[in-house]
Amino acid sequence: MQKHHNMTFDEIVKEVVRVCKNNKVEHLSLFGSYARGTQTERSDIDFIAYGVKDIETLREEIDEIMTLKKIDIFDYDEVCNQYLREDMDEYGRKIY
């Protein structure tokens, strides 16, 4: 699918929240450069999903969001990388 819409950050967050709530994600946080305020034009947007039942379906639906920005979503319970988990714990910004 070709991504063709240059959505604002707030529009992207709103769409990710909609998809997550439709998939009954317990809560959602932002982490990475956008949470730290160090993002650049080329930065992707990183989210953490808590209490997600089916991360693959969630990722597929998020991939359908028509934006030029890359969106990554992680199931917190499946993150094994210690440094990534520390970044999530330290800088994660709860969205809902």
C-alpha positions as CSV (number, residue, x, y, z in Angstrom):
1,M,0.0,0.0,0.0
2,Q,1.4,3.4,-1.0
3,K,1.5,5.9,1.8
4,H,0.5,9.3,0.5
5,H,-0.8,11.5,3.2
6,N,1.5,13.8,5.2
7,M,-0.4,13.7,8.5
8,T,0.6,15.8,11.5
9,F,1.9,14.1,14.6
10,D,-1.3,14.8,16.4
11,E,-3.3,13.2,13.6
12,I,-1.1,10.2,13.6
13,V,-1.5,9.8,17.4
14,K,-5.3,10.1,17.0
15,E,-5.4,7.4,14.4
16,V,-3.1,5.0,16.4
17,V,-5.3,5.6,19.5
18,R,-8.4,4.7,17.5
19,V,-6.9,1.5,16.1
20,C,-5.6,0.5,19.6
21,K,-8.9,1.1,21.3
22,N,-10.7,-0.9,18.6
23,N,-8.3,-3.7,19.4
24,K,-8.9,-3.4,23.1
25,V,-5.4,-2.3,24.0
26,E,-5.4,-1.6,27.8
27,H,-3.2,1.5,27.4
28,L,-0.8,3.1,25.0
29,S,2.4,5.1,25.5
30,L,4.8,7.0,23.2
31,F,8.5,6.4,23.6
32,G,11.7,7.1,21.7
33,S,12.7,10.4,20.1
34,Y,9.1,11.8,20.1
35,A,8.7,11.1,23.8
36,R,12.1,12.7,24.6
37,G,11.5,15.7,22.3
38,T,14.6,14.8,20.2
39,Q,12.8,13.8,17.0
40,T,14.0,14.9,13.5
41,E,12.1,15.0,10.2
42,R,13.3,11.5,9.6
43,S,12.4,10.0,13.0
44,D,9.8,7.2,13.2
45,I,7.1,7.3,15.8
46,D,7.4,4.6,18.5
47,F,4.5,3.4,20.6
48,I,4.2,0.8,23.4
49,A,1.0,-1.2,23.7
50,Y,0.1,-2.7,27.1
51,G,-2.4,-5.5,27.4
52,V,-2.6,-6.2,23.7
53,K,-4.2,-9.5,22.7
54,D,-2.9,-9.8,19.0
55,I,0.1,-7.6,18.2
56,E,0.3,-8.8,14.6
57,T,-3.3,-7.7,13.8
58,L,-2.6,-4.4,15.6
59,R,0.5,-3.8,13.5
60,E,-1.3,-4.7,10.3
61,E,-4.0,-2.1,11.1
62,I,-1.5,0.5,12.1
63,D,0.4,-0.1,8.8
64,E,-2.8,0.9,7.0
65,I,-2.7,4.4,8.4
66,M,-2.0,6.6,5.4
67,T,0.9,8.6,6.5
68,L,4.4,9.1,5.2
69,K,5.9,8.7,8.7
70,K,7.0,5.2,9.8
71,I,5.1,4.0,12.9
72,D,6.4,1.2,15.1
73,I,4.4,-0.4,17.8
74,F,5.7,-2.8,20.4
75,D,3.9,-5.2,22.8
76,Y,5.5,-4.3,26.1
77,D,5.2,-7.8,27.4
78,E,7.2,-9.2,24.4
79,V,10.1,-6.7,24.6
80,C,13.2,-8.7,25.6
81,N,15.9,-6.1,24.8
82,Q,17.0,-4.7,28.2
83,Y,18.0,-1.3,26.7
84,L,14.8,-0.9,24.8
85,R,12.7,-1.7,27.8
86,E,14.7,0.8,30.0
87,D,14.0,3.5,27.3
88,M,10.3,2.6,27.5
89,D,10.3,2.7,31.3
90,E,12.3,5.9,31.6
91,Y,10.9,8.0,28.7
92,G,7.5,6.4,27.9
93,R,4.7,9.0,27.9
94,K,1.3,7.6,28.5
95,I,-1.3,8.6,25.9
96,Y,-4.2,6.7,27.4
